[in-house]
Structures are given as structure tokens and as C-alpha cells.
Amino acid sequence: MQNYRIGVLLSAYNGDKYISQQIESIMKQKNRDHITLLVRNDGSTDKTSEILEKLKDKYNNLRVISGPNIGLISSFFELLKIGITEYNFDYYSFCDQDDYWLEDKLQVAVNYLEKESKDVPVLYGCRSLIVDDSLEKTGFITQAQKRKLTFYNTAIQNIVIGHNQVLNKKLAEIIVTHTLRLDNIYSQDLWVTNVAAVCGKILFDNTPHTLYRMHGYNQLGYGKGKLDRVRGHLVRLQKKEPQKMAKQLKYFVEYYKKFISDEEKKEIKMFLVSQDNFKNRFMYIRKTKLYRQTKKETLQFEILYVLGAYNFS
């Protein structure tokens, strides 16, 4: 498809330290002529507004939308709605304000997506190189796909990181028309991945096409090394991330039930109702169909589940 249009959606909040580099990397994309960058300034109080105004004068394909601070999740969904209703892009790419894209990032994504039917909701994702504050490589890469990305996996694990997610129009339209209570969503990345898993398909590229910057402001990142990853897991437990994931999953299944198979509904129901005591959790985990991408990670999930880490009631 030669005349496709792709909307890059970036929610900015107090991002003056890194946002210029990110936007410059977007403008260096091989398929730049097909790109419109929509930036929603989510009530920034630093120099982000000044930076965006200067960059808007520099690039004719940059649009800045100013608004009150509504939070990252609401801001992203607002951008997606604007992209669909006002621009009607063929593809939609989510973007964070502090990373850096390799120049082939969007072209590769489109190459994957354009091979698929426009009538099928499709999500593309890839891996990222982990870099430090100065964009120096740490030697680590985000998670690879080792097993099929089905709902039995995405229900409890998301390897399709938000800044690598590129959606076709069909998937974007379903998300906008079938998402109601944003306060029930703790991770828009996970939400988008699950919608694709039950409504269409996920294409995953194990080759990295972005630099994922680790710095002091990252809340959940991958860390710079093995010790950092252990710390990251502990922080997630302290923040009750498994409970938040389970709560979001419960809402997701209720809201997307017409897209979910009976077997999948049965599995998630057992995942939720078996949590009231240790015996039920142990009995459920022995026969669960849920899995993570590696055997080690699946075992970690099973142990945490038995210990009640996913119980949000």
C-alpha cells in the first residue's frame, strides 16, 4: 500500500529532558512522508510546552494538542479517538516521550501489517534494546517471543510493550468503541494486547527496532541488568501489580465477552474464583491453561498465584 498514513500518538507530561530526542528519532524514520505525529500535552508544567512549540514550527507533520492533566491512560485513549475521528489513519503507533526509535521502526511495522487483511484486527510489536540515560547500550534486550501469543498467555503477561505497539485501523476502531471505564485499566499496553489476542491476531518481531531508555523516572522498566530485574519484580509485588492485572482482567472479560471463546471464559472464571483459599488456588494451578513465555516464568506465575499474589478481592 503506497499511500498509507500512520499516526504516531505521543502523550507528553513534564518530558522536557528527553522529548526532543524522541521526536527527532520519529522524524528520521524511513517512511517519514507517511507519518503524522500527534502529541497531546497532558498539562505539563516544565518546559515541554515551549519545546513542542519550537518543534511544531520545525516540522509540518507535527500536531500539538494541549489539554488538562488527565493521566497517561486517559491521554492515550483521547489521542486514539482523535486519530480515528479527525484523521482516519491507516495505522496507529503508540509512542513514549523518553525513548528513541531506530530509523526502520515504523517501516518494518507497516511491512508486517500490510500483509494482513484490513478486515482483521492486527497488532504489531517488537523488542527493544535496553539503554541507559545517555542511550548507551546495556547489553540487554526486552523479552523475545518464544511461545504463541494467545489469550492464555496475554491474560497474565504482556511482551508487546506500548512504545512498540502499532495497530491497524480495524483494531484501533474496536478499542475505541469497546472501551468504557478507563479507571478499571491500570495498563493500556496490556489492554491493547488482550484486545488483539481475542479479536484478531498479534504479529511479533524478535528483532529490536527501538531503544528503551532506563532512567530514574521509569516506574516499571526492565532494568539495566539481572539485579535490577530482580528489584523490578520485587517493586511490582510491593505495588501489587499482580492484583491490578487480575482486576483489569476481570473487567476485560466482562466487557469483551462477545469476542472471547467459551473455553477462554471458563479458564479466566476459574482463575478468578479459585483464589479464595490456598487449597483452591493449588488445585487450579495444577490444571491451568495459562502460561508465560518461558517455563521459568510460568513456574514463577504459578508460585505467586498459589501464594495469593493475584487475589484482589
Steps between C-alpha positions, in 0.01 A plus 500: 500500500683810373275773637453382857494748787627420847423700812761501775330574833710652779369611838740752652523595865798688645726335246737786422810292572452243225208590273708688240714193435195277468328730254818538296522120473142488371579763238796291381279200417549352154129542427481853645286625211219269616514612865298752697610545860221589741629618838256563782655725764343360816520813713880523518645755739865488389648614166322231298252751355778731377688210344190374320422845358852530357487152351155568354649791305781275381289204385184535292380151592495570875169588665485610865182462703497677836276388781466461876683226688281189472770236541687279259227241432222751437733715291595208274138400447416864423775504237369178348150646474633816336708295260197301389236773489707790363776334297382147414851358483571158352733412789546628857829485689531567873804695614659588835676831556835370623611223263669507159392328180735343247433637153335182367256459789178610331590373153554149634171516692309604189669227296363244747153652523434560132526128432188446711135551408364844589190327638699319770604693816880473514763614750872517419771502763875458523783489751705792632866544580540605864708818524605729781418866555744601224371240250804278553423130455495289815521165322142407591194466279132485590316170492498283189204298382565133567141371513186589309330823607152377590258635760618223735837679500404867465249472785792486745797632303562772244819502293359747246625818666293813438767701319534215249129449440374581150130436429311474175184707461266209575659432838510870590129537422406200714703632795339844485143369462536226762682678783286666765634522856859620476528499880486119479813496283840512666702423184392614156777289346354184648147606408592551133685169487204309645258662256721387212529150648124441521382705200772444242868415498838613628812519285824506696844586366788368711736754342526821708415829326494740796723612785325465836653755734541405865519799734389617842149584382416155367238342720496144375789465253709195422810611686860517386603156620395182680510663844283785377251251361475326837442839661239572236310182584504591869377853427215357292398279790518794742279702267262204476535477123368139485179608679460796264549271201239256631251781568549637148463148359167457677369821347642412159325163488170659602526776240637294210301183570349486150851467355624238746449127449311288752818312588686825565216633714499177701875526558490860620199428720694220672803732530284753684273281716771261618682767696299491822724247676834323465351159414292636212792697364722194514241281327443758227866560422556127442270507196510860379542576130657837575868530423784746464763504228752273675468204737686693771259794473200268498626338819544844659141585408373173646686555829373857531147390423506228765633754751205726426685778315220532240217520752352852485175439688 
